[in-house]
């Protein structure tokens, strides 16, 4: 019997890749709910192909246009809109698997709705876990949800760890160190003095991965790796001292686990998100992801190096945030989202992204977050501080 899937953020890169994997495995999976922000044309194409029961758009105007297109083709998909409707999509009846791929803080509440239903959660939204940390993982345990990481690095770690139970909880017995790899992005070998003036298009030109613009900028600053560090601490219940970031420009080894006996287990593959998506969809089985096998005979040399904090100050800020604990990761994430949006809108330059985050964190007294209402309030206040910081920078 096919499993019913809800994809939060189906028109983004992860959502589109998920649908490609499903297309190759129609006998196993049924697309029941799709959600998107404003891209009604792409969602219409997806509805034509997969005929979901429900399509939800955050933007009401876009939803109206989608509804008109579906009616013109006599398609029976129900269309709703708004933030509450996105949350409701995760609570839709008969859903088995929730693919959480809405970028940024906007994905937190819909993902939590799926957690409370006890679904299998395919987590591609690292920001949700960064923001809420132990609150999120406690909810997963309380509601019996299964949390599987889609990020290629966390998925690689997951595959390289022993699995302890049927909910996917890893066993850390004998583990010495988690080695979290990152490509270093498009500016890894650029002169430091040239980074200040890099354009949004240059920052989004990732050498290995096809990603959305926000995540591409995060890769260029290595904040993506910083957020992944924080996420890994909560996903695998480890401290920051048990994780080492390794810059690996080729993106062939997606991450590794070092064991006490000297063994190192790594997960390798071509840089294609369909591999970790397929792994999570079918876990603990394996299915065809539609990805070319790795050709070892044509591989270039594999390089490894430590990250330079002078080049990647955002990574250093993320390490400081997880060491600080409390609300620091939530503030870090909010300030980063605001700063990256300002950079993409050409309000600040590339070098100012880290400065906005740093100044926002310096203005904040970090507190313990006891509930999700506090998380949302902390996120909002941090955004206001970051916006004020940007205003000061741009009017000085």
C-alpha positions in Angstrom: 0.0 0.0 0.0 1.4 3.4 -1.0 2.4 5.8 1.8 0.8 9.3 1.7 3.1 12.2 1.6 2.8 15.9 2.4 5.6 18.2 1.1 5.9 21.5 2.8 7.7 23.7 0.2 7.2 21.6 -2.9 8.3 24.2 -5.4 11.8 24.7 -3.8 14.8 22.6 -4.6 14.2 19.9 -2.0 10.5 19.7 -2.8 11.2 19.3 -6.5 13.9 16.7 -5.9 11.5 14.8 -3.6 8.9 14.7 -6.4 11.5 13.4 -8.8 12.3 10.5 -6.4 8.6 9.8 -6.0 8.1 9.8 -9.8 10.6 6.9 -9.9 8.7 5.0 -7.2 5.0 5.6 -7.8 4.1 2.2 -6.5 5.4 3.1 -3.0 4.3 6.7 -2.5 1.3 8.9 -3.1 1.5 12.7 -3.1 -1.5 13.8 -1.0 -0.6 17.4 0.0 1.6 20.0 -1.6 2.4 23.5 -0.2 4.2 26.5 -1.6 4.7 30.2 -1.0 3.9 32.2 -4.2 5.0 30.1 -7.1 1.6 29.0 -8.3 2.8 28.2 -11.9 5.2 25.5 -10.5 2.7 24.2 -8.1 0.1 24.0 -10.9 2.6 21.8 -12.9 3.1 19.6 -9.9 -0.7 19.3 -9.3 -1.2 18.3 -13.0 1.4 15.5 -12.6 0.7 14.2 -9.1 -3.0 15.2 -8.5 -2.8 15.8 -4.8 -6.0 16.1 -2.7 -4.9 19.4 -1.3 -2.7 22.3 -2.4 -1.9 25.2 -0.1 -0.3 28.5 -0.8 0.9 31.0 1.8 0.0 33.8 -0.5 -3.9 34.2 -1.0 -3.5 35.9 -4.4 -1.3 33.1 -5.7 -3.8 30.6 -4.4 -6.6 32.3 -6.3 -4.6 32.0 -9.5 -3.7 28.4 -8.8 -7.4 27.6 -8.3 -8.3 29.1 -11.6 -5.7 27.1 -13.5 -6.8 23.9 -11.8 -10.4 24.6 -12.7 -9.5 25.2 -16.3 -8.1 21.6 -16.4 -11.0 20.1 -14.4 -8.6 19.0 -11.7 -10.2 18.2 -8.3 -7.4 19.4 -6.0 -8.7 21.5 -3.2 -6.9 24.9 -2.8 -6.5 26.8 0.5 -4.2 29.6 1.5 -2.5 31.4 4.4 -0.1 30.6 7.2 -2.7 28.7 9.3 -3.6 26.6 6.2 0.1 25.7 5.8 0.1 24.4 9.4 -3.1 22.6 8.7 -1.5 20.9 5.7 0.8 19.0 8.1 -2.3 17.9 10.0 -4.2 16.6 7.0 -5.8 13.2 7.4 -4.1 10.0 6.3 -0.6 11.6 6.0 2.2 9.1 6.7 5.3 11.2 5.7 5.9 14.9 6.1 8.7 16.4 4.1 9.7 19.6 5.9 11.4 21.7 3.3 10.2 25.2 3.9 13.3 27.4 4.2 13.9 29.3 7.4 11.8 30.1 10.5 8.6 29.9 8.6 8.9 26.1 8.6 8.9 25.7 12.4 5.2 25.6 13.2 4.1 23.5 10.2 6.9 21.0 11.0 5.8 20.9 14.7 2.3 20.2 13.6 3.5 17.0 11.9 5.6 16.1 14.9 2.5 16.3 17.2 0.7 13.9 14.8 3.5 11.4 15.3 4.5 11.3 11.6 7.7 10.3 9.9 9.4 13.7 9.5 11.9 14.2 6.7 13.7 17.2 8.1 15.2 19.5 5.4 14.5 22.6 7.4 17.5 22.9 9.7 16.3 26.3 11.0 13.4 24.8 12.8 15.6 22.6 15.0 18.2 25.4 15.4 15.5 27.7 16.7 13.9 25.4 19.2 16.5 22.8 20.0 15.6 20.6 23.0 11.9 21.7 22.7 11.8 20.2 19.3 13.5 16.9 20.1 11.5 16.5 23.3 8.3 16.9 21.2 9.5 14.2 18.8 10.0 11.8 21.7 6.7 12.7 23.4 4.6 12.2 20.3 6.4 9.1 18.9 7.4 10.8 15.7 10.3 9.5 13.6 12.8 12.2 12.7 15.0 11.5 9.7 17.6 14.1 8.5 17.5 15.1 4.8 20.4 17.5 4.8 23.2 15.6 3.0 25.6 15.9 5.9 23.3 14.9 8.7 21.9 12.1 6.5 25.5 10.9 6.0 26.2 10.9 9.7 22.9 9.1 10.3 24.0 6.4 7.8 27.4 6.1 9.4 26.1 5.6 13.0 24.6 2.4 14.4 20.8 2.7 14.6 19.4 1.9 18.1 15.6 1.7 17.6 12.8 1.6 15.1 12.3 5.4 15.4 15.7 6.0 13.9 17.4 7.1 17.1 21.2 6.6 16.6 23.4 4.7 19.0 26.5 6.6 20.0 28.3 3.6 21.6 32.0 3.7 20.6 31.8 7.0 18.7 34.8 9.3 19.1 34.0 12.2 16.8 31.5 13.3 14.2 33.3 14.8 11.1 30.9 17.3 9.5 32.1 18.1 5.9 31.4 21.3 3.9 32.5 22.4 0.5 33.6 25.9 1.5 31.3 27.4 -1.1 32.2 29.5 -4.1 34.7 31.8 -2.3 36.9 29.2 -0.7 40.0 30.2 -2.6 39.2 33.8 -3.3 41.5 36.5 -1.8 40.1 37.7 1.5 40.2 41.3 0.5 37.9 40.6 -2.5 35.0 39.0 -0.4 33.5 42.4 0.7 32.3 43.2 -2.8 30.9 39.8 -4.0 27.5 40.1 -5.6 24.4 38.0 -4.8 24.8 36.1 -8.1 28.4 35.3 -7.3 27.5 34.1 -3.8 24.7 31.9 -5.2 26.9 30.2 -7.8 27.7 27.1 -5.8 30.4 24.9 -7.4 28.7 21.5 -6.5 25.1 21.9 -5.4 21.9 23.3 -6.9 20.2 25.1 -4.1 17.9 28.0 -3.4 19.4 31.5 -3.1 19.2 31.8 0.7 20.9 28.4 1.3 23.5 29.2 -1.4 24.4 32.4 0.4 24.6 30.5 3.7 27.0 28.1 2.0 29.2 31.0 0.8 29.4 32.4 4.3 29.6 28.9 5.8 26.7 29.8 8.1 25.0 26.8 6.6 27.7 24.7 8.2 27.3 26.6 11.5 23.5 25.9 11.5 24.3 22.3 10.7 26.7 22.1 13.7 23.9 23.3 15.9 21.4 20.9 14.3 23.8 18.0 14.7 24.1 18.7 18.4 20.4 18.3 18.9 19.8 15.5 16.3 22.5 13.2 17.6 22.6 14.4 21.3 26.3 15.4 21.2 28.2 18.4 22.4 30.0 20.9 20.1 33.3 19.4 21.2 32.3 16.0 19.7 32.0 17.6 16.2 34.8 18.7 13.8 34.1 20.7 10.7 36.1 19.5 7.7 36.3 21.6 4.5 36.0 19.1 1.6 35.7 21.1 -1.7 34.6 18.1 -3.9 31.5 17.3 -1.8 31.9 13.6 -2.5 32.3 12.5 1.2 29.1 14.0 2.8 30.3 13.4 6.4 32.0 10.8 8.5 32.0 9.2 12.0 35.2 8.4 13.8 35.1 5.5 16.3 37.2 4.8 19.4 38.9 1.8 17.8 40.3 4.0 15.0 37.7 3.2 12.4 36.2 6.0 10.3 32.9 5.3 8.5 32.0 7.7 5.7 29.0 8.1 3.4 30.0 8.9 -0.2 28.0 9.8 -3.3 27.6 12.3 -6.1 26.4 15.7 -4.8 22.7 15.1 -5.5 20.0 15.7 -2.9 17.9 12.9 -4.3 20.2 10.4 -2.5 19.4 11.5 1.1 15.8 12.1 0.2 15.4 8.6 -1.2 17.2 7.2 1.9 14.7 8.9 4.2 11.6 8.1 2.2 12.3 4.4 2.2 14.2 4.0 5.4 15.2 1.4 6.5 14.9 0.0 3.0 16.7 1.4 -0.2 15.1 2.6 -3.4 16.1 4.0 -6.7 16.9 7.7 -6.3 17.6 8.3 -10.0 21.2 9.3 -9.2 24.2 8.1 -11.1 26.5 5.9 -9.1 29.8 7.3 -8.0 32.6 6.6 -10.6 35.7 6.0 -8.5 37.9 5.7 -11.6 37.2 9.3 -12.7 37.3 10.9 -9.3 39.7 13.8 -8.8 41.8 13.9 -5.6 39.8 14.3 -2.5 41.0 17.3 -0.4 40.4 18.2 3.2 41.3 21.3 5.3 40.2 23.1 8.4 37.9 26.1 8.0 39.4 29.6 8.3 37.4 31.8 10.7 38.9 34.9 9.1 37.3 33.8 5.9 34.1 32.4 7.5 33.2 34.5 10.6 29.6 33.3 10.4 30.8 29.8 11.3 32.6 31.2 14.3 29.5 33.0 15.4 27.5 29.8 15.1 30.0 27.9 17.3 29.8 30.7 19.9 25.9 30.5 19.8 25.8 26.8 20.5 28.3 27.2 23.3 26.3 30.0 24.8 23.1 27.9 24.6 19.7 29.2 25.7 18.2 31.5 23.0 21.5 32.2 21.3 21.0 29.8 18.3 17.4 31.2 17.8 18.8 34.8 17.7 21.7 33.8 15.4 19.3 32.2 12.9 16.9 35.1 12.9 19.6 37.7 12.4 21.1 35.6 9.6 17.8 35.3 7.7 17.4 39.1 7.9 21.0 39.8 6.9 20.9 37.3 4.0 17.7 38.8 2.7 19.2 42.3 2.9 22.3 41.1 1.0 20.1 39.5 -1.7 18.2 42.8 -2.0 21.6 44.6 -2.3 21.0 46.6 0.9 24.3 45.4 2.5 27.4 43.9 1.1 28.6 40.4 1.5 31.1 41.3 4.3 28.3 43.0 6.3 26.3 39.8 6.8 28.4 38.6 9.7 28.5 42.1 11.2 24.7 42.3 11.3 24.6 38.9 13.1 27.3 39.8 15.5 25.9 43.1 16.4 22.4 41.6 16.9 23.7 39.0 19.2 25.7 41.6 21.2 22.5 43.5 21.8 20.7 40.4 23.1 20.5 38.9 26.6 20.0 35.2 26.0 17.2 33.4 27.9 16.1 29.8 28.4 13.2 29.0 25.9 10.5 27.0 27.7 7.8 26.9 25.0 7.3 27.6 21.3 5.6 30.9 22.0 8.9 32.1 23.5 10.7 30.8 20.5 8.5 32.8 18.1 8.8 35.9 20.2 12.6 35.6 20.5 12.8 35.1 16.7 10.7 38.2 16.0 12.6 40.5 18.5 15.9 39.4 17.0 14.6 40.2 13.5 13.7 43.7 14.6 17.1 44.2 16.1 18.8 43.0 12.9 16.7 45.3 10.8 17.6 48.2 13.0 21.2 47.3 12.7 21.0 47.2 8.9 19.3 50.6 8.9 22.1 52.1 11.0 24.7 50.6 8.6 23.0 51.8 5.5 22.3 55.4 6.7 25.6 56.0 8.5 
